[in-house]
Amino acid sequence: MEIPEEIIKRVCLKDEQAYEELFQLTWNQAIRTCWLILRNLHDAEEAAQDAFIKLYIHRHHLQNTHAFRSWFYRILVNTALDQVRKRKAAVNIDEVSLANQDNDILQAEHRIIIDKAMKHLSYDERTAIVLVHFIGCTEAEAAKIAGWTRGKLKYRLNRARYILEQAINGEINSKINPKGGIHHV
């Protein structure tokens, strides 16, 4: 998410037009980030809205415009996790499947397998994976955003990778028939 520094400065100075521009530039990424954690579109939209309200209210706290990315993602992640705590209900991630924009069947199959594997992760593990692998944060950035030590982030990342590997390999192995071919579902 690349946001011109000039917009961030104007947001910090309480420029309403700049806030609207920031909202337009980041809304889709905010929903995507929340959805990757919550796995429910309605909850993701609600969490993103709450995050933007928090961003608006606390925008004067941002001192360093270069820190905006991690500051914003921290608000998003914390708001999404607050949503989990508030609802205290299990999120059924089977309700939502990943849409394939490229219409590439093989890529779509891989995304479905990854989507199914993600349901095996805890919210903390999913948060670590989303920050590092989906958003592209460095481990140091991700740890800061999540409010964890780098060691805790690495532990959750390694655990999540192991769980995903086991789930994905199990999914792939279950589709291979004894003759070496792949069952097409």
N, CA and C of each residue as an Amber inpcrd file, in Angstrom:
protein
   555
   0.8580000  -1.1670000   0.0000000   0.0000000   0.0000000   0.0000000
   0.9040000   1.2300000   0.0000000   0.9800000   1.8910000  -1.1210000
   1.7990000   3.0930000  -1.2430000   0.8960000   4.3160000  -1.1540000
   1.1330000   5.1160000  -0.1450000   0.3640000   6.3330000   0.0590000
   1.3350000   7.5000000   0.0140000   1.0570000   8.4920000  -0.8080000
   1.9540000   9.6420000  -0.8490000   2.1230000  10.2770000   0.5330000
   3.3510000  10.5740000   0.8750000   3.6680000  11.1570000   2.1820000
   2.9020000  12.4600000   2.4090000   2.6830000  13.1970000   1.3340000
   1.9710000  14.4720000   1.4190000   0.5540000  14.2730000   1.9540000
  -0.1190000  13.1870000   1.5480000  -1.4760000  12.9050000   2.0450000
  -1.4250000  12.5890000   3.5360000  -0.4450000  11.7990000   3.9420000
  -0.3160000  11.4360000   5.3560000  -0.0790000  12.6800000   6.2100000
   0.7760000  13.5780000   5.7430000   1.0320000  14.8320000   6.4770000
  -0.2430000  15.6450000   6.6130000  -1.0040000  15.7270000   5.5230000
  -2.2520000  16.4960000   5.5610000  -3.2780000  15.8470000   6.4900000
  -3.3100000  14.5210000   6.5290000  -4.2170000  13.8240000   7.4470000
  -3.8640000  14.1810000   8.8880000  -2.5600000  14.1700000   9.2080000
  -2.1010000  14.5030000  10.5540000  -2.4610000  15.9370000  10.9410000
  -2.5750000  16.7970000   9.9290000  -2.9460000  18.2000000  10.1770000
  -4.4580000  18.4060000  10.1380000  -5.2060000  17.3120000  10.1770000
  -6.6700000  17.3000000  10.2310000  -7.3420000  17.8400000   8.9700000
  -6.7130000  17.6070000   7.8300000  -7.2770000  17.9820000   6.5380000
  -8.3030000  16.9200000   6.1510000  -9.5840000  17.3100000   6.1260000
 -10.6750000  16.3720000   5.8480000 -10.5670000  15.7750000   4.4420000
 -10.1720000  16.5770000   3.4680000 -10.0310000  16.0920000   2.0870000
  -8.9390000  15.0200000   2.0140000  -7.8500000  15.2190000   2.7380000
  -6.7520000  14.2490000   2.7430000  -7.2100000  12.9360000   3.3800000
  -8.0100000  13.0260000   4.4390000  -8.5260000  11.8190000   5.0790000
  -9.3900000  11.0350000   4.0900000 -10.2100000  11.7440000   3.3350000
 -11.0490000  11.0820000   2.3350000 -10.1870000  10.4160000   1.2570000
  -9.1220000  11.0990000   0.8220000  -8.2100000  10.5200000  -0.1580000
  -7.5360000   9.2680000   0.4110000  -7.1080000   9.3540000   1.6560000
  -6.4800000   8.2100000   2.3180000  -7.4600000   7.0390000   2.3890000
  -8.6890000   7.3400000   2.7490000  -9.7270000   6.3140000   2.8250000
  -9.8940000   5.6300000   1.4670000 -10.0010000   6.4170000   0.3990000
 -10.1780000   5.8550000  -0.9410000  -8.9960000   4.9780000  -1.3470000
  -7.7860000   5.4030000  -0.9890000  -6.5790000   4.6560000  -1.3680000
  -6.4150000   3.3440000  -0.5860000  -6.9180000   3.2960000   0.6340000
  -6.6190000   2.1610000   1.5090000  -7.8150000   1.2720000   1.8560000
  -9.0140000   1.6490000   1.4910000 -10.2110000   0.9140000   1.9050000
 -10.1710000  -0.5620000   1.4950000  -9.8990000  -0.8430000   0.2370000
  -9.9000000  -2.2390000  -0.2200000  -8.8370000  -3.0680000   0.4880000
  -7.6500000  -2.5100000   0.6740000  -6.5810000  -3.2250000   1.3780000
  -6.9610000  -3.4440000   2.8400000  -7.6470000  -2.4760000   3.4370000
  -8.0700000  -2.6100000   4.8310000  -9.0620000  -3.7660000   4.9800000
 -10.0300000  -3.8320000   4.0890000 -11.0140000  -4.9240000   4.1410000
 -10.3220000  -6.2580000   3.9080000  -9.4140000  -6.3040000   2.9350000
  -8.6990000  -7.5520000   2.6350000  -7.9030000  -8.0230000   3.8480000
  -7.2210000  -7.1010000   4.4960000  -6.4230000  -7.4470000   5.6760000
  -7.3170000  -7.9980000   6.7850000  -8.4060000  -7.3180000   7.0520000
  -9.3370000  -7.7800000   8.0970000  -9.9710000  -9.1110000   7.7130000
 -10.3220000  -9.2810000   6.4360000 -10.9270000 -10.5350000   5.9970000
  -9.9570000 -11.6970000   6.1540000  -8.6830000 -11.4680000   5.8390000
  -7.6990000 -12.5450000   5.9620000  -7.5760000 -13.0190000   7.4070000
  -7.8470000 -12.1490000   8.3520000  -7.8010000 -12.5290000   9.7640000
  -9.1430000 -13.1110000  10.2090000 -10.2350000 -12.4510000   9.8580000
 -11.5590000 -12.8300000  10.3630000 -12.2730000 -13.8790000   9.5100000
 -11.9920000 -13.9040000   8.2080000 -12.5780000 -14.8500000   7.2690000
 -14.0970000 -14.6970000   7.1490000 -14.5800000 -13.4880000   7.3570000
 -16.0060000 -13.2020000   7.2300000 -16.1070000 -11.7790000   6.6950000
 -16.7370000 -11.6090000   5.5360000 -16.7680000 -10.3170000   4.8740000
 -17.4760000  -9.2490000   5.7050000 -18.6100000  -9.5810000   6.2730000
 -19.3470000  -8.6000000   7.0840000 -18.4900000  -8.1290000   8.2680000
 -17.8870000  -9.0810000   8.9740000 -17.0310000  -8.7230000  10.1040000
 -15.8150000  -7.9240000   9.6510000 -15.2640000  -8.2770000   8.4910000
 -14.0930000  -7.5630000   7.9640000 -14.4470000  -6.1180000   7.6300000
 -15.6020000  -5.9090000   7.0060000 -16.0290000  -4.5410000   6.6810000
 -16.2680000  -3.7360000   7.9510000 -16.8930000  -4.3610000   8.9400000
 -17.1510000  -3.6820000  10.2100000 -15.8360000  -3.3250000  10.9160000
 -14.9040000  -4.2540000  10.9350000 -13.6080000  -3.9970000  11.5710000
 -12.8580000  -2.8920000  10.8260000 -12.9010000  -2.9110000   9.4980000
 -12.2290000  -1.8680000   8.7130000 -12.8430000  -0.4970000   8.9940000
 -14.1640000  -0.4390000   9.0780000 -14.8320000   0.8290000   9.4060000
 -14.4010000   1.3230000  10.7790000 -14.3850000   0.4180000  11.7480000
 -13.9520000   0.7930000  13.0970000 -12.5020000   1.2790000  13.0990000
 -11.6680000   0.6230000  12.3080000 -10.2560000   1.0100000  12.2310000
 -10.1140000   2.4130000  11.6450000 -10.9010000   2.7290000  10.6250000
 -10.8280000   4.0640000  10.0430000 -11.3370000   5.1300000  11.0080000
 -12.3100000   4.7830000  11.8070000 -12.7780000   5.7290000  12.8320000
 -11.6680000   5.9750000  13.8480000 -11.0150000   4.8930000  14.2950000
  -9.8920000   5.0340000  15.2300000  -8.7630000   5.8460000  14.6090000
  -8.4720000   5.5810000  13.3440000  -7.4270000   6.3340000  12.6450000
  -7.7840000   7.8160000  12.6190000  -9.0390000   8.1220000  12.3270000
  -9.4990000   9.5170000  12.2640000  -9.3730000  10.1920000  13.6280000
  -9.8260000   9.5150000  14.6610000  -9.7990000  10.0910000  16.0040000
  -8.3710000  10.3040000  16.5000000  -7.4830000   9.3660000  16.1990000
  -6.1190000   9.4030000  16.7520000  -5.0630000   9.8520000  15.7490000
  -5.4690000  10.4430000  14.6430000  -4.5150000  10.8090000  13.5950000
  -3.4480000  11.7910000  14.0690000  -3.7590000  12.5920000  15.0570000
  -2.7800000  13.5630000  15.5640000  -1.6350000  12.8880000  16.3270000
  -1.8060000  11.6140000  16.6920000  -0.7500000  10.8810000  17.4050000
   0.3820000  10.4420000  16.4810000   0.1150000  10.4210000  15.1900000
   1.1480000   9.9930000  14.2530000   2.1760000  11.1090000  14.1050000
   3.3550000  10.8700000  14.6050000   4.4220000  11.8710000  14.5740000
   5.2890000  11.7200000  13.3260000   5.5740000  10.4820000  12.9650000
   6.4910000  10.1960000  11.8730000   5.6940000   9.6220000  10.7070000
   5.6420000  10.3510000   9.5960000   4.8540000   9.8900000   8.4530000
   5.4020000   8.5960000   7.8640000   6.6920000   8.3170000   8.0860000
   7.2750000   7.0720000   7.5750000   6.7660000   5.8630000   8.3610000
   6.2370000   6.0900000   9.5490000   5.7300000   4.9960000  10.3850000
   4.2440000   4.7310000  10.1260000   3.6540000   5.4380000   9.1610000
   2.2180000   5.3040000   8.9340000   1.8060000   3.8760000   8.6440000
   2.5320000   3.1930000   7.7700000   2.1580000   1.8380000   7.3630000
   2.0110000   0.9130000   8.5680000   3.0260000   0.8590000   9.4170000
   2.9410000  -0.0380000  10.5690000   1.8980000   0.4540000  11.5720000
   1.7540000   1.7570000  11.7220000   0.7470000   2.3240000  12.6270000
  -0.6510000   1.9400000  12.1470000  -0.8960000   2.0960000  10.8540000
  -2.2020000   1.7770000  10.2860000  -2.5110000   0.2840000  10.3800000
  -1.5340000  -0.5730000  10.0380000  -1.7690000  -2.0110000  10.1250000
  -1.9680000  -2.4610000  11.5640000  -1.3060000  -1.8160000  12.4900000
  -1.5110000  -2.1690000  13.8990000  -2.9460000  -1.8730000  14.3080000
  -3.4720000  -0.7220000  13.8810000  -4.8710000  -0.3910000  14.1570000
  -5.7900000  -1.4330000  13.5200000  -5.5320000  -1.7970000  12.2490000
  -6.3700000  -2.7850000  11.5610000  -6.3530000  -4.1400000  12.2660000
  -5.1570000  -4.6280000  12.5640000  -5.0280000  -5.9460000  13.1930000
  -5.6780000  -5.9450000  14.5730000  -5.4010000  -4.9380000  15.3680000
  -6.0000000  -4.8830000  16.7130000  -7.5150000  -4.7720000  16.6490000
  -8.0210000  -4.0070000  15.6960000  -9.4700000  -3.8670000  15.5570000
 -10.0960000  -5.1880000  15.1160000  -9.4370000  -5.8980000  14.2010000
  -9.9480000  -7.2040000  13.7750000  -9.9420000  -8.1870000  14.9440000
  -8.8680000  -8.1860000  15.7240000  -8.8120000  -9.0950000  16.8730000
  -9.8020000  -8.6830000  17.9630000 -10.0670000  -7.3890000  18.1000000
 -11.1040000  -6.9280000  19.0260000 -12.4680000  -7.4610000  18.5970000
 -12.6770000  -7.5070000  17.2960000 -13.9260000  -8.0370000  16.7480000
 -14.0990000  -9.5050000  17.1820000 -13.0140000 -10.2570000  17.1420000
 -13.0560000 -11.6610000  17.5550000 -13.4180000 -11.7490000  19.0350000
 -12.7430000 -10.9500000  19.8330000 -12.9990000 -10.9820000  21.2820000
 -14.4280000 -10.5390000  21.6050000 -14.9030000  -9.5390000  20.8770000
 -16.2330000  -8.9950000  21.1300000 -17.3120000 -10.0240000  20.8140000
 -17.1800000 -10.6850000  19.7240000 -18.1950000 -11.6470000  19.2950000
 -18.0920000 -12.9650000  20.0470000 -16.8790000 -13.3590000  20.3780000
 -16.6110000 -14.6350000  21.0570000 -17.3670000 -15.7790000  20.4040000
 -17.4530000 -15.7000000  19.0860000 -18.1090000 -16.7600000  18.3320000
 -17.1070000 -17.3090000  17.3300000 -17.2780000 -18.5520000  17.0070000
 -16.3870000 -19.1510000  16.0090000 -16.7110000 -18.5770000  14.6460000
 -15.6980000 -18.2230000  13.9210000 -15.8750000 -17.7120000  12.5760000
 -15.8400000 -18.9050000  11.6290000 -16.8770000 -19.0590000  10.8570000
 -16.9430000 -20.1570000   9.9070000 -16.2990000 -19.7280000   8.6080000
 -15.0200000 -20.0850000   8.4310000 -14.3280000 -19.6170000   7.2320000
 -14.7100000 -20.4410000   6.0180000 -15.4910000 -21.5000000   6.2180000
 -15.9480000 -22.2790000   5.0780000 -17.0200000 -21.5270000   4.2910000
 -17.5950000 -20.4680000   4.8920000 -18.6270000 -19.6950000   4.2070000
 -18.0590000 -18.9060000   3.0390000 -16.7760000 -18.5780000   3.1160000
 -16.1750000 -17.7010000   2.1250000 -15.0630000 -18.4470000   1.4170000
 -15.0690000 -18.3940000   0.1070000 -13.9520000 -18.9820000  -0.6240000
 -13.1990000 -17.8560000  -1.3130000 -11.9430000 -18.0930000  -1.5850000
 -11.1390000 -17.0750000  -2.2500000 -11.5560000 -16.9810000  -3.7120000
 -11.8130000 -15.7970000  -4.1760000 -12.1640000 -15.5800000  -5.5740000
 -10.8890000 -15.4560000  -6.3920000 -10.9110000 -15.9930000  -7.5740000
  -9.7410000 -15.9180000  -8.4460000 -10.0090000 -14.8820000  -9.5260000
  -9.2890000 -13.7850000  -9.4720000  -9.4980000 -12.7030000 -10.4280000
  -8.8750000 -13.0120000 -11.7780000  -7.8770000 -13.8690000 -11.8280000
  -7.1830000 -14.1660000 -13.0810000  -7.8690000 -15.2700000 -13.8770000
  -8.8430000 -15.9410000 -13.2910000  -9.5610000 -17.0250000 -13.9370000
  -8.6240000 -18.1600000 -14.3460000  -7.5660000 -18.3490000 -13.6240000
  -6.6050000 -19.4170000 -13.8870000  -6.9780000 -20.5890000 -12.9860000
  -7.3780000 -21.6950000 -13.5770000  -7.9000000 -22.8330000 -12.8160000
  -6.8820000 -23.3960000 -11.8500000  -5.6440000 -23.5800000 -12.2700000
  -4.6220000 -24.1240000 -11.3850000  -4.3790000 -23.2020000 -10.1930000
  -4.2790000 -21.9100000 -10.4700000  -4.0750000 -20.9510000  -9.3830000
  -5.2870000 -20.9630000  -8.4420000  -6.4720000 -21.0880000  -9.0000000
  -7.6810000 -21.1340000  -8.1870000  -7.6660000 -22.3600000  -7.2690000
  -7.2290000 -23.5060000  -7.7980000  -7.1510000 -24.7130000  -6.9680000
  -6.1600000 -24.5220000  -5.8210000  -5.0140000 -23.9080000  -6.1230000
  -4.0280000 -23.6510000  -5.0640000  -4.5940000 -22.7110000  -4.0090000
  -5.3120000 -21.6790000  -4.4360000  -5.8850000 -20.7220000  -3.4830000
  -6.9430000 -21.3940000  -2.6080000  -7.7140000 -22.3020000  -3.1820000
  -8.7270000 -23.0150000  -2.3980000  -8.0590000 -23.9120000  -1.3560000
  -6.9920000 -24.5880000  -1.7510000  -6.2540000 -25.4340000  -0.8110000
  -5.6830000 -24.5850000   0.3260000  -5.0990000 -23.4390000  -0.0100000
  -4.5480000 -22.5410000   1.0210000  -5.6680000 -22.0260000   1.9060000
  -6.7990000 -21.6670000   1.3050000  -7.9410000 -21.1800000   2.0760000
  -8.4050000 -22.2270000   3.0900000  -8.4950000 -23.4750000   2.6550000
  -8.8990000 -24.5520000   3.5660000  -7.8570000 -24.7530000   4.6620000
  -6.5860000 -24.6480000   4.3080000  -5.5160000 -24.8420000   5.2860000
  -5.5140000 -23.7290000   6.3360000  -5.8820000 -22.5160000   5.9350000
  -5.8750000 -21.3780000   6.8660000  -6.8360000 -21.5820000   8.0420000
  -7.8720000 -22.4090000   7.8430000  -8.8370000 -22.6090000   8.9270000
  -8.2300000 -23.3730000  10.1030000  -7.0800000 -23.9870000   9.8910000
  -6.4120000 -24.7310000  10.9510000  -5.5690000 -23.8390000  11.8670000
  -5.4520000 -22.5610000  11.5190000  -4.6060000 -21.6520000  12.2980000
  -5.4080000 -20.9090000  13.3590000  -4.7480000 -20.5950000  14.4680000
  -5.3630000 -19.7260000  15.4740000  -5.3580000 -18.3020000  14.9180000
  -6.0610000 -17.3870000  15.5800000  -6.0830000 -16.0050000  15.1110000
  -4.6860000 -15.3900000  15.1600000  -3.9010000 -15.6980000  16.1850000
  -2.5450000 -15.1640000  16.2790000  -1.6650000 -15.7020000  15.1550000
  -1.7740000 -16.9820000  14.8640000  -0.9920000 -17.5780000  13.7800000
  -1.4170000 -16.9890000  12.4300000  -2.7280000 -16.8370000  12.2590000
  -3.2440000 -16.2660000  11.0200000  -2.7800000 -14.8180000  10.8630000
  -2.7770000 -14.0760000  11.9720000  -2.3090000 -12.6790000  11.9340000
  -0.8550000 -12.6130000  11.4980000  -0.0230000 -13.4830000  12.0430000
   1.3960000 -13.5040000  11.6740000   1.5640000 -13.7960000  10.1830000
   0.8550000 -14.7920000   9.6720000   0.9400000 -15.1600000   8.2610000
   0.4320000 -14.0220000   7.3700000  -0.6810000 -13.4170000   7.7420000
  -1.2440000 -12.3230000   6.9460000  -0.2620000 -11.1570000   6.8570000
   0.2920000 -10.7620000   7.9910000   1.2010000  -9.6180000   8.0020000
   2.4570000  -9.8740000   7.1680000   3.0500000 -11.0530000   7.3120000
   4.3260000 -11.3250000   6.6360000   4.1230000 -11.7720000   5.1890000
   3.1990000 -12.7000000   4.9430000   3.0970000 -13.2980000   3.6130000
   2.0580000 -12.6600000   2.7000000   1.0070000 -12.0840000   3.2510000
  -0.0040000 -11.4790000   2.4010000   0.2260000  -9.9820000   2.2250000
   0.6250000  -9.3090000   3.3020000   0.8380000  -7.8690000   3.2310000
   2.2770000  -7.5440000   2.8650000   3.2120000  -8.4130000   3.2480000
   4.6100000  -8.2120000   2.8870000   5.4160000  -7.4260000   3.9030000
   4.9820000  -7.4250000   5.1450000   5.7430000  -6.7450000   6.1960000
   7.0070000  -7.5450000   6.5050000   8.0340000  -6.8500000   6.9420000
   9.2120000  -7.5530000   7.4450000   8.8270000  -8.1440000   8.7990000
   9.6490000  -9.0620000   9.2970000   9.3420000  -9.6480000  10.6050000
   9.3510000  -8.5810000  11.6890000  10.2720000  -7.6430000  11.6040000
  10.3390000  -6.5630000  12.6040000   9.0730000  -5.7060000  12.5450000
   8.6240000  -5.3570000  11.3330000   7.3950000  -4.5760000  11.1730000
   6.1910000  -5.3460000  11.7030000   6.0980000  -6.6130000  11.3260000
   4.9560000  -7.4310000  11.7420000   4.8980000  -7.5610000  13.2590000
   6.0340000  -7.7740000  13.8930000   6.0690000  -7.8840000  15.3600000
   5.5960000  -6.5840000  15.9950000   6.0390000  -5.4680000  15.4530000
   5.6380000  -4.1630000  15.9860000   4.1360000  -3.9500000  15.8010000
   3.6340000  -4.2560000  14.6230000   2.2120000  -4.0820000  14.3270000
   1.3570000  -4.9250000  15.2720000   1.7550000  -6.1730000  15.4790000
   0.9690000  -7.0880000  16.3200000   1.1830000  -6.8370000  17.8130000
   2.2220000  -6.0810000  18.1510000   2.4960000  -5.8200000  19.5600000
   3.1820000  -6.9830000  20.2500000   3.9210000  -7.7560000  19.4700000
   4.6280000  -8.9230000  19.9890000   6.1300000  -8.6750000  19.9420000
   6.8730000  -9.5070000  20.6540000   8.3210000  -9.5070000  20.4800000
   8.6090000 -10.1990000  19.1590000   9.7980000  -9.9950000  18.6340000
  10.1550000 -10.6500000  17.3780000  10.2060000 -12.1720000  17.5590000
  10.6350000 -12.6090000  18.7290000  10.6690000 -14.0400000  19.0150000
   9.2840000 -14.6580000  19.0070000   8.3060000 -13.9450000  19.5730000
   6.9260000 -14.4510000  19.5900000   6.3700000 -14.5110000  18.1720000
   6.6830000 -13.4960000  17.3650000   6.2460000 -13.5090000  15.9730000
   6.8580000 -14.6970000  15.2390000   8.1610000 -14.9040000  15.4000000
   8.8340000 -16.0100000  14.7100000   8.2390000 -17.3540000  15.1310000
   7.9500000 -17.5050000  16.4190000   7.3420000 -18.7390000  16.9040000
   5.9980000 -18.9580000  16.2100000   5.1610000 -17.9080000  16.1750000
   3.8380000 -18.0430000  15.5660000   3.9240000 -18.2670000  14.0570000
   4.8800000 -17.6210000  13.4170000   5.0830000 -17.8370000  11.9820000
   5.5110000 -19.2740000  11.7030000   6.4880000 -19.7540000  12.4610000
   6.9690000 -21.1270000  12.2520000   5.8700000 -22.1390000  12.5230000
   5.1170000 -21.9270000  13.5750000   4.0190000 -22.8280000  13.8990000
   2.9630000 -22.7900000  12.7890000   2.6440000 -21.5940000  12.3340000
   1.6430000 -21.4490000  11.2690000   2.1210000 -22.1140000   9.9820000
   3.3900000 -21.9150000   9.6360000   3.9340000 -22.5420000   8.4280000
   3.8750000 -24.0610000   8.5310000   4.1980000 -24.5830000   9.7100000
   4.1560000 -26.0360000   9.9140000   2.7150000 -26.5490000   9.7500000
   1.7750000 -25.8720000  10.3840000   0.3680000 -26.2880000  10.2970000
  -0.1270000 -26.1980000   8.8580000   0.2190000 -25.1050000   8.1780000
  -0.1910000 -24.9530000   6.7760000   0.4220000 -26.0360000   5.8990000
   1.7010000 -26.3160000   6.1270000   2.3730000 -27.3610000   5.3480000
   1.6810000 -28.7000000   5.5460000   1.3690000 -29.0430000   6.8020000
   0.7040000 -30.3090000   7.0870000  -0.6860000 -30.3460000   6.4460000
  -1.4210000 -29.2560000   6.5640000  -2.7760000 -29.2120000   6.0080000
  -2.7430000 -29.2560000   4.4840000  -1.8220000 -28.5150000   3.8800000
  -1.7320000 -28.4860000   2.4200000  -1.2590000 -29.8360000   1.8880000
  -0.2300000 -30.4110000   2.5060000   0.2460000 -31.7170000   2.0560000
  -0.8340000 -32.7740000   2.2260000  -1.5950000 -32.6880000   3.3050000
  -2.7010000 -33.6200000   3.5020000  -3.7530000 -33.4600000   2.4290000
  -4.0290000 -32.2200000   2.0580000  -5.0180000 -31.9390000   1.0130000
  -4.5260000 -32.4520000  -0.3240000  -3.2750000 -32.1960000  -0.6450000
  -2.7160000 -32.6360000  -1.9240000  -2.6270000 -34.1610000  -1.9650000
  -2.1430000 -34.7810000  -0.8810000  -2.0230000 -36.2320000  -0.8410000
  -3.3760000 -36.9190000  -0.9580000  -4.4310000 -36.2900000  -0.4130000
  -5.7520000 -36.9120000  -0.4900000  -6.3160000 -36.8690000  -1.9010000
  -5.7610000 -36.0190000  -2.7590000  -6.2490000 -35.9290000  -4.1400000
  -5.4610000 -36.8280000  -5.0920000  -4.3810000 -37.4140000  -4.6280000
  -3.5680000 -38.2820000  -5.4810000  -4.0920000 -39.7100000  -5.3630000
  -4.4040000 -40.3280000  -6.5060000  -4.9070000 -41.6890000  -6.4580000
  -3.7360000 -42.6750000  -6.5040000  -3.9660000 -43.9460000  -6.2000000
  -2.8830000 -44.9300000  -6.1450000  -2.1090000 -45.0830000  -7.4450000
  -2.6940000 -44.7340000  -8.5780000  -2.0110000 -44.8640000  -9.8560000
  -1.1390000 -43.6530000 -10.1690000  -1.0680000 -42.7040000  -9.2320000
  -0.1980000 -41.5510000  -9.4170000  -0.8800000 -40.3390000 -10.0280000
  -2.1370000 -40.4750000 -10.4120000  -2.8360000 -39.3300000 -10.9900000
  -3.5160000 -38.4990000  -9.9050000  -4.0890000 -37.4340000 -10.3050000
  -4.7780000 -36.5640000  -9.3590000  -6.2730000 -36.6930000  -9.5930000
  -7.0180000 -36.8790000  -8.4930000  -8.4730000 -36.8970000  -8.5870000
  -8.9540000 -35.4790000  -8.8350000  -9.7990000 -35.2970000  -9.7940000
 -10.3800000 -33.9720000 -10.0420000 -11.7600000 -33.9630000  -9.4180000
 -11.9550000 -33.0190000  -8.5500000 -13.2130000 -32.9420000  -7.8290000
 -14.1900000 -32.0710000  -8.5540000
